[in-house]
Amino acid sequence: MEKKELAYKRTYVWDKLNADERKDVMEMGEDYKAFLNEGKTERRCAAEIIRRAEAAGFECICSKSSLKAGDKVYYNNRGKAVMLAIIGEEPIENGMNIVGSHIDSPRLDIKQNPVYEAGGTVLLKTHYYGGIKKYQWTALPLAIYGVIVKANGEKVEIAVGDGADDPVFYITDLLPHLAKDQMSKNLAEGIEGENLNVLTGSLPVDDTEASDRFKTALLNILNERYGIEEEDFVSAELEVVPAGKARDVGFDRGLIAAHGHDDRVCSYASLAAMLKVEKPARTAVGLYVDKEEIGSVGATGMHSQFFINMVGEIIALMNGGNCPDLAIRRALAHSTLLSADVAAAFDPNYPSVGDNANFAGIGQGIAMVKYTGSRGKSGANDASAELVGKVRKLFNDHNVVYQTSELGKVDQGGGGTIAYILANNDMDVIDAGVAMLSMHAPWEIVSKADVYMTNRAYYEFLVNYR
């Protein structure tokens, strides 16, 4: 009798793929890059999710008077968060299979009174959003995206920096020759938040006697192009992100560098899975939420009641307008969620920050993270052994390459996801997503193989988890 191998060994996705599957990996990589290029902010990402969903037959839930098994619906929450649902054959009170991700990413936000001139230039003041290393945002090309709501209520879309003929924007840094004091500071203090001011212009008006000649010239350009005045910045949401499209990395093109992998990579993998699901047994749900990087707060974050409200709407539409509170509670309590967020991958340049036996690796499949949190698991959702066992069995039964991970050494730092928020609704939740390098940097790295395998994992969960 052949002796069974008892030791657990991780594997690489590429070692499990045939020639056709390797081709599929590369094709999905191209589609994912297109998704990233369209969705460089949470607003644009939500719009792209809805566009793809509608093309696949999803309808706005607001247009429905009833729902039945097999129906595909979506809800657009203020243009910044989206819920997709495919109604299952079983009563929704039996529970849902949910994949939840976030579509916001670390960035710089333009302040409400941002415009000033200095030294023959015009700059915009910013306030950084999410956890960033401030020094990484200097001396690189930048783009500006967002909306401006004018005094008359008209909304103007802004997207400058990624078009072939667009100008880019820039945050200056000191030359090494004059940076003695700056370079004596630690990395956290070398660049201050108030100094992340974006260079946006350098031409003055012709009137040499005018005050604020450079600022006035910029405001004239903005007025001519967009019909806005300086006060309109008060009711604007403008975001500064790295300029440039997602790019392949390496001679073999196995990796992708882009802004916003955290967490649009899991959002994409989830969306691509949802668009392939047809008539599931349990209702399948894809959540794409905002504000995770700053605590999941606000009307479009996971702490909002919008998801619970939508579950109630679905129940009402399936039951002639009736929706007892208990039915919502049962639906949530009997549901299972994959909290689809990225994991930190082992970085060969910085091997000391993690326990390598419990660190995710690039190209080794979807990373299951039993717990996040800080130090003594503070703030963590700690998934039960029973749940981990069921998900592990599901992945093994369907040849999904997976690995396990935690966020670095125990006392090194920590972080969190939306997992604990959903778990507070008496729901089984585990984090599972793509491992990545340079998380929260302006440009981040993921493996195409991990995107492909994570998509497969989400599909099998949505369709086959019980």
N, C-alpha and C positions, 0 to 999 in steps of 0.2 A: 504494500500500500504506500502510495506516494506521500511523503511527509509534507504537511501544509506549512507554508511560510507564515510564521507568527509575528514577525516584526512588521511595523507599519512604515511604509516608504511613500513619500510623495512622488508624484510623477509630473512630467511636463506635457502640456496639452499637445504640442507638436508630435510627440511620440505616439499619441493615440489617434491621429488623424490619417485618413487615406488621402490619395491625390485629389479626389473630388472635394473632400472636406477642406483641404488646404486652400483650394481655389475659392471655396465659400468664405473662408476666413478673410481672404484678401478683398473679395467683393464687399463683404460687410464692412470692412475697414474703410472702403471708399464711401459707402453710404453714411457711415458714422461721421466721417470728416465733413460731408455735405451738411449733415444735421448740425454739427458744431458751427460751421461757417454761417449758417442761417440763424442760429440761436445763441448769439453772443451775450445776451442779457436774459433775465427771467421772462420779461415781456415777449421778446422775440422767440424764446424757446417755447413758451406756452402757445404762441401763435402757430409755430411749426408743428407742435404736437397735434393741435386741433386740425390743421390743414391735412396732415397725414391721416388722422383718424377719420375725417370726413371722406377722404378719398377711399378709405376702406369700409365705408358704409355706416359709420357712427353718426348719430343724430343728436342734436342738442336736447337734453332732457326737458327743457322748458317748452319744447314744441309737442310733447307727447301728452296724450290724454289717458293712456293706459300702457302697461308693459306686460310682456309675456316672455317665456323662455326663448332664448336666442336673440332677443333684441339687443342692439348695441347703442349705448347712449354716452354722452359726455356732459360735463358741467364746467363752465368757464367761470372761475372765481376772480373777477376784477382784472382779468387779463394777465394775472401773475401766477395762478395755480389752476390745475386742471385735474378732474377726476374722470376716468374712463371706466365703464362697467359693461360687462356682457352678462345678461341675465341667465342664470343657470336653470337646469331642470328641477333641482331640489328647491324647496322653500328657502328663502333667504334667511329665515330664522335658524336654519341648520348651520349657518355660517358662510363666510366668504373666503376665498383665497385671494389675498391682497399683496401686491408688491408696491411698496411706498418709497419714493425717492424725492430728492429736492432739486430744483432747477436754478437756484441762486448760487452765486460763486463770489469769493473775495474779489474786491474791486475798489475803485475810488469813486465816490459820489461828489458831484458838483454841489457846493453850498448854495443857499438860497440868495445870498448877496455876494456873488463870487468875483465880479469883474473889477480889476484894478490895473493900473499901469505903473511901471517902474523901469528905469534904465533903458528907455527906448523900446520896451516890449509891453505886451498886454498879456495878463495871466488870469487864470481862473482858480479860485481857492477850492480845495477839496476836503472831504472828510472820509477817511478810509472806512470800508465796510468789511467786517469779518476779520479773521486772524491773518494778518499778513506780516512779512518781514519788510519793513518800509524801505530799506535800502535797495531791495530788488526792483522797485518801481521807478528808479531814476535811470536816465540815459538809455531809454529804449523808445521806439515808435509807439504811439498810443492812438486809439480811436475813441470817438465819443458817440454814444447811442442814448436814445431815450425819447421822452415826450415833453413838450412845453404846452401848457394850457393857457391860452391868451385871456385877456380881460373879458372878451365877448364869449368865452366858453369854447372857442375853437381849439382843437387839439392838433399840434404840429409834431410830426415825427422827425426825429433827428438821427442820421446815420452817416457819419463822416470818418474816414480813415482807412476803410478797407476796400473802397472802389479803386479800380486800376489807375484812375487819374486823380484820386482824392489826395489832399494834403494829410499829413499826420500831425500829431501833437507830441509834446515832449516835456519831461521834467528834468531840469538841469542838475548836475552834480559838480562838486568842486574838482578842479584839476589836482593831481597828486602833488604838484609843486607848492600848493597853498593849503594843503589839507592836513598839516601837522596836528592841529588841535582836534580836528574831526577824527583822524585816524587813531588818536589816543583814547577815544571813547569806545565803549563796547558796541556790539552790532545793534542792539536795541535802541541806543541813543545817538548813533552816528547820523541818522536822518530823523528829524522830528516831523510829527504829523502835520504841523502847521507849515512846514516847508515843502509839502508835496503839492506845489502850485504848478498848474499846467500852462505851458507856453502856447499861446494861441494867435499871436499877431505881432507885427513889428513895423507896420506902415502907418505914418501919421496923416491927418488931414492936411490940406495945403495951407490953411490959415496958420501962419507961424505965430500969431498973437493969441490963438485960442488956448484955453486950458484943457488939460487931458486930451491932447491931440491924438494919441495912440488909442486910447480907450474909445474916443468918439468915432474914430475910423472903423474900429471893430464893430461897434454898435450899428454903424451905418450899413456895414456888410450884412449883419444879421437881420436888420430890418428889411433890406432889399431882397434877401434870399428867403427869409421865413416870415416876414411881416411881424416881427416881435420887437418889443421894447425892453429896456433893462428891467423894469418891474416884473416882466413876465417870468424871469428866473425864479421869482417867489413861488410860483405854481408850476414848477418844472421838476421832472425826475430825469436827470442826466447822469450817465455812468461812463466812467473812463475805464477802458479795457485795453489790453495789448492789441496793437494793429497787426494784421497778418492772418493768413488762413492756416488751418491745421495742416501739419506737414508730417510726412514719413520720416522716421529716424533710423539711421544705420544703412549700410550698404545693402542689407537684405530686406529692408523696408518692413521689418517685423513690429516696429513700435510706432506710436503716434505722439507727436508733441503738439499741444494746443492749450489755449486758455479755457478753463472751465470744465476739465474732466471731472472735477469734484463739484457737482455730482451729476453732470449731464451724461457721463458715461453709463451710469446705472439707469438713468432716465431713458436713454436711448435703448439700452438692452431690454428694459421693461416694455417700452413702447413697441419695439419690434416684435416682442413675444405676444403682447396683447393683440396686435394686428393679425396674428396668425391663428388666434383662438376662435373656434367655431362651436357653438352649442355645448358649453361645458356643463358638467354635472352640478358643480357648485358655482355660484356667481363669482366671476373673475373681475377683479378691480385693479386698476393702475392709478396710483396717486402720484402727482407731480406738484410739489408744494414749494412755497417761497419761505424766505427768512430763516432757514435752518442755520445759516452761518452766524446769526446773531441771537439764537435762542428759540427759534420757531415761534416767535411772537407775532401779534397783529392778525388782521382779518384774513390774510393769505398764508399764514404760517400754520404749522400742524397743531398748535394750541387752539386755533380757531375751531368753532363749532361747525364749520361748513361741511366737513365730511360726515359728521353725525346727522346733520340736517339732510344731507343728500341720501343717506341710508333711509331716513324717514320718508323722504319723497319717493324713493323706489318702492318701499313697502306700500305706501298709499296708492301709488299708480298700479300696483299689482292686486290691490284689494278694494277697488271701488272707492277710493278716497279715504279709507279707514287706516289708521296707523296708531295702534296702542303703543304707549311708551315702552311697555314690556317687550314688544316685538323688536324694537330697536335694540334694547339691551341684550336680548337673546341673540340677535344677529351679530352683534359685536363680540359677545362673550364666546360664541361658538366659532369665531373666525380665527384665522392664522395669517400673520403678516411676515413677509420677508422685508425687513428694513434694508432697502437697497442703497447702501452708501459705500464709499470707497474705503479701502484698508491701506495702511502704510506698508509699502514693500521694503524688503531688505535692500539697502543701498550699499554696494561694495566700497564706496568712498567713506561711509560712516558706519562701520560694522559694530561700533561699541554701544549704540543706543538701544539695541534690542536683544532679546533672548532668541537666538537664531533658530532654536528648535520650535519656537512659537511665533515666528515672524513670517508673514506672507512672502511669497517669492513671485517675481515677474514671470509670467508664462506658465504658472502652475494651477490655473483654473480659478473658479470663483472662490473667494475667501469667506468662510464662515467665522464670524466673530461672536463667540458666546457672550462676552461681556465687554463693554467699553469702560467709561468712567475714568477717574483719576486715582492713583495710588491705591487706597483700600477699596477700590471699585466704587468710589463716591460718584453718585449720579448715574449709575449704570442700570441698564436692563440686563439682568443675568438670566439668560434662557435656561430652561429646565433641561435636565438630562434626557427626559422623555421626548421633548420637542427636538433636541439635537439628534437623538436617535432616529426619529421618524424622518427628518430631513436628510440625514445621512443615508438612510435606507433608500429613500426616493432617488437620491443622486446616484447611488451605486446601482440600483435596479435599471436606471436609464442611461448608464455609461456617461454620467456627467463628471468631469474631472473637477475635484474640489480640494481645498486645503483649509486649514484652520489658522487663525491669527489672533493676536492681541496687539495693542498699540504700544510697542516698545517695552523697555524694562519697567518693572513695577513702580519704581520711584522716579522714573525719568520725566513723566508728564502725564498726558492723557487727553481725552476728548469724548465727545458724545454724538449721538444721532437723534433721529425722531423715534427711535425704538421705544424708549420708556414712556413716551406720551401715549402711544397706542396701547401699550401694555397696561396703562392705568385704566383702560376700558375693559379690563378682565379678559384680555386677548393674549394668545400665545404669540410671541414675537422673538425673532432672532435676526441679527444683522448678517447680511450676505451680499458681497459686492466685489468690485474689481480692485485688485491691488495696484498701487501706483507709486511712482517716484516723483519727488519734488512737489509734494502736496502743498497747495496754497501759494505756490510760486506763480508768477505771471504766466509761465509756460510749464505745463506738467506733462508727465510721460505715462502712457499705458501700453500694454501689449495687445495687438490685434487678436491674438489667440485667446486672451482673457475676456475680451469683449464678446467674442463668438461663444465661448463656453458659458459665460454669464447669461447671455441671451437664451441659450439652451436650458440652463438651470431654471430661469424664470418661467419659461414655457412649460417645462415639465411640472413645476410647482403649480402653476395656474390651472393646468388641465388634470393632473393626476394626484395631487395631494388630497388625502382623506384624513 
